[in-house]
Amino acid sequence: MKTTALLTLSAALLASCATPKAVVNADVAVKTKAGARPLQPEATDHLDDYADAGKVADPLEKLNRATFWLNDGLYTVFFRPLSKGYEKVLPKFFRRGVDNVFENVKYPVRVVNCVLQGKGERAGLETKKFVINTMAGVGGLVRVSDKIPDIADIPAEDFGQTLAKWGFGHGPYIVLPLLGPSSTREFVGLAGDYAANPANYGLYFYKGNANHDWMYIPPPSNTLRSMPDQFEKYDAATKDAVDPYLSARAAFIQQRDEAAKK
């Protein structure tokens, strides 16, 4: 099997698809005016506030901080320009359709976790939503479910939430290369989400020559299409923060704790 450098790089982009879960709640990001110096007592109080909001064991903080800034550099130098190019080349309506398809395909992740959490009624609603969007929405391109009240806004379930429901704590906080903020529990949950998501298995096209070349399509596409939204959330959680690392950590922990309560 051959893999070109481009496909190898695209496969690596898959790792960044977890960033979305990492920093989604900008409310806990602590802001300070650009150029403000030095820190005033007020700023110190804010630091305490969001440190409390992101209360989690962080025994690897030095390593985590180094990984955080490495990720930030990679986002700035490579992934953000790639994301901007994607937005510039493809019209918004097309990008929305792609998002809808990939979210619709994640049905197994949502329904399995509804069942594992004992939410039978919600599993039924997820199934109804999937069938309607697949059949009436042309494979999920159009979210017909948005117009049906009982399935328009079903909270998405994942394996991290399931582990939380089962009583597992976060465990040590970790920052993963490319993937961003996580914790031991959420990392295990992420592995479960990945395994249950059909989009991660890809589509293969045999070119019919002696070298048996294949092309690996959906996973890199899934990562690319999710980037604009993820960078918007990442910026909301870290831009102008007194300490972007602590702000991202607090945002991640708070968002995951809130998701587990739904």
Order of alpha helices (4+ residues) and beta strands (2+ residues): alpha-alpha-alpha-alpha-alpha-alpha-alpha-alpha-alpha-beta-beta-alpha-alpha-alpha
